[in-house]
């Protein structure tokens, strides 16, 4: 399901994560070179935890500035090596994409939104039920 994103020129990796930092899926573009040429499970799980932390931090920031009802739609990080974009991907899930510096970030963001609209219901992560007391 992430192949349409990783097929865009300049896109390196894509990951879907739950709001509590669990990896729900990931993919990397073909024939990448560089430090992280393939996003393995360990890297994807670390990225999922980082994404959850960024999402919580950005939501706290937006709430402080615009009130508790304001939501975060998208988050973008620019680095010397490229961009990382995160967007909400259904209830309790986020979609993250890493690109090279020469990627068309506008196109990537648009395709992320189209993918979320198309398959967002499948990406949702329902909240976990609190554990009750054991029956006596």
Secondary structure, DSSP 8 states (H G I E B T S, - for coil): --HHHHTSTTEEEEEEEETTS-EEEEEE-TT--SS-SS--HHHHHHHHHHHHHHHHHHHHHHHHHH-TT----EEEEE-SSEEEEEEE-STTEEEEEEEETTS-HHHHHHHHHHHHHHHHHHH-------------
